[in-house]
């Protein structure tokens, strides 16, 4: 086992104090979606304790304004919150609404955004309570924030989710529920939705989302179609991580498959979109 020594903590602090939380261009903001892979001791050379510094480095290097993370266990949440200087965090565990199970964690740059409201709902027939939906293998949920963009003088909503990996009905119904909930919550205000959708862009299970909202990958003038799931190199890749939006214009979309000091920072590559507000 490799121990996380004190000098490494100092190094992370140096990285974060040097780049986390810095402003981008005033008329744009950057969103990143990242399935960080839950802390699994059986991941061997890819286990969390060997990747976590690189994950922080990636998030700091990209200077994200908003980050949606999936598969975040409580210990991972605490580590990221403690080591990402300048960011506020939100999230609850999907299995108890507190700290049990994976979180749909959200990080936002406090210099730019103030949190006005926080909410959570489950992808099931009873979304207002901890619950398992349809034929899902796991509890699935959405965490969301209403934010004040202090730079733009606008309110914006940010949603983050992770659809089921086994149940087709759970993905189909879950995607439709996400779309209807976003419409009801935002009432036409600008928003971004990030997530691991466990489905490629044209999969029928995502029809409820595609019919309601555009995808940054599809609409950005500069974009790519690289695989986002890499399986730590052990499985065939696929494009299953997406960013949807409303009331905004994407100027860039890209898959972050660069080198951050380890071969893989997760079994997913993060995806990133840069937005401006619609006039």
N, C-alpha and C positions, 0 to 999 in steps of 0.2 A: 504493500500500500504506500502511495506517495503522500506525505503529510504536507499540509498547506502552511508553510512556514511564515513567520512574521515578516521577513524581508519581502515576500511576495505580496503581502497585504500592503506594505509601503509602496511597492511598485504599482499596484492597482490604484492606490490613492493618488499617486503621482499622475497616472494616466487620466483619471477622472477629473482631478483638479485642473489638468491641463487642457481638456477638450470637452468633457461632458457639460451640457448645458449652454454651450456657446450659441450665439444667434446665427441663423442663416440669413439669406436676403430677406428684407422686411416684407416683401410682397409674396413670399412663398413659405410653405412649411412642409416638412418631411415626415412621412409616416413609414414605419417598419412593422412588418408582421413576422413573427418568429416562433415556431414550435421549438422550444429549447430542449426537448427530450427529458422526460422525468428522471429523477435521480434513481438509477437502477444499478445496484452493485454488480450485477451480472454483465454489465456492458464492457468489462475488461478495460482495454486501453482507451476506450471511448467513454468511460464513466465520468459522471458529472464533475467530480473533484479534480479531474485532469483537464476539463474543458472550461471551467467556470471563469478563469482569468481571461481566456480568449473571448468568451461571450461578452464580458464587460468591455474588453478592448474593442470588439466589433461595434457595440452600441455607442461607445464613446467616439470611436473614429468616424462613424457615420453621422454623429451629431444630430440624432433623431429629435424631432419635436414631440411626436407621439409614437408609442410603441405598444403593440398588442402581442402578448406572449401566451402560448398555450403549453399545457402539460407542466405547469409550474407547481411543484409541491411546496409546502410551507417553509421548509428549510432553504429551498432555492429562492423563494420570494424574499426571505429575510436577508440572504446573502446579496441579492441584487439591490435591494432597497438600501442596504448599508454601504454598498460600494459604488452606486451611481449618484454621485454628488450633483445636486441641482434638480433632481427629479422628485415629483410626488408619485405615489403608488396607490393602486386600488385593486381589490380582488378578494374573493371568498372561495372556500373549497366547495367543489361541486357535490360532495357527499354529506355535508351538514350545514352549508351556508356560513361556515366559520373558517376553520383551517383544515378540515378533513377532506382529503382527496385533491385532485388537480384543480388549479385555479386558472381562470382566463385573465391573467394579470395584465394590468394597464400601467404604463409609466408615461408621465407627461412632464415636459420641461416647465418648471415653475416660473422661470423668468418670463415666459411667454404666456402661459395659461394659468388661470385660476379655476379651481374646481367649484362648480355651483351645485351639482347634484350627482349622486351616485345611485345606480340601480343594478339589479340582477334578476334574471328569470331563467327558468329551466325549459329545455326543449322537450315538452311532454304535453299531455292533455291537461295537466294542472301546472301551468308555468309559474305560478306565484309561490310554489312550495318545492322543496327538494324532492325530486321525483325522476323516475325512469320512464322514458317515452317510447311508445310503440314497440318495435322489435330491437331496440337498442341494446348493446352489450354493456353500456356504462351510462351513468347519469351524464347528461350533456347540458350545457348552459351558455348564457350570454352575460357578460358584465359590460356595463356602459357608464359613460360620464357625460354630463352636460358641462361644457367649459366656456369660459370667457377668454377669447383671444385678445389679449391686451394690446398687441401690436396692430391688429386689424380693426379693433373695436367691434368685433362680431361674436355671436354665440355659435358654437359648433358642438355637435355630438360625436362621440367616439364609441363604437361598439366592437366587441371582440368575442369570437366564438370558436368552437371546435366540434364539427359534426361527427357522428358516430362512424366507427371504422368497419362495422359489420352489418348493421341493419339498414337495408335499402329503404324501408318505410321510415325509419328514424331519420335518415338523411333527407328524404323527400319532404316529409312533413315538417322536419326541423327547419329546413331552408325556407319553406313557405311561412312558417311561424315567425322566423327572424324577419322576413320582409314585412309582414303585417305589423309586427311590433314596432319596427323602426318607423313605419309610416305613422302609427298612432303616437309614438313618443316624440318624434321630431316635428310633426305637423308642418313639414315643408322646409324646416331649417337645414342648413348644411350639415352633412355627416360623413363619416368614414366608417366602413366595416372591414375589419381584418379577420383572418382566421385560417385554420387548417380545415378545409372542407372535405377532405378525403374523397375527392372527386375531381376529375379534369374539367376544364372550362365548359366543354360541350356536353357533359353528362346530363341525362334527363333529370336526375335528382335535383339539379340546381335550377331547373326551369322557373321555380317560384322566385328566385333571386334575379335571374337573367331578365325575366319579364318586367321586373320592377326597377332595377338599378343597373347602371353601366359598370363595367370593369375597367380599372385603371390599366391593366395589361392590354386590353383591347383598344382603348381610346387614346392613350398617351402617344404623342408623335415620335418619341424615342422610347422603344420598348424591346422586349425579348420574349422568347418562349422556352427558355431553358427549364430543365427539370428542377423541381423544388424539393422533392423527396429524394434523398440519396441513400438511405438505409445504411449509413456508415460504409458504403461501398460494397455491401453484401447482397443487395437486391437491385433489380432493375429500377431505374428512376422513373418519376412521373411528375406531372404538373398538378399539384393539389392544394397549393397555398395561394389565396387570392385576396385582392383588395377591391371592394366595391365602394361607391360613393354617391353623393347627391349634392346639388347646389355648389359644385366645385368644378374645376377644370384641371385634369392631370397634365403635367408638362414632361414627366419622366416616369418610366417604370423600369426596374431592373432587378435581376436576381443576384443576390450577394454571395457569389461562390468563390470569393477571393481567399487569400491566405491571411489568417489572423493568428498565426503562431502554432496552430495545431492542424492536423490534416482535416478534421471535421469539428466544427464547433457544436454541431448537433446532427441528428439523422435527417434534418431538413435544412435547406439553405434558406436564409431569410429573404423576403422580398420587400422592395422599397418603392414608394411612390412619392413624387413631389407634386404639390397642388397649389393652385391659386383659387381665390374665390370667384364665382361668377359675378359679372358686372350687374 
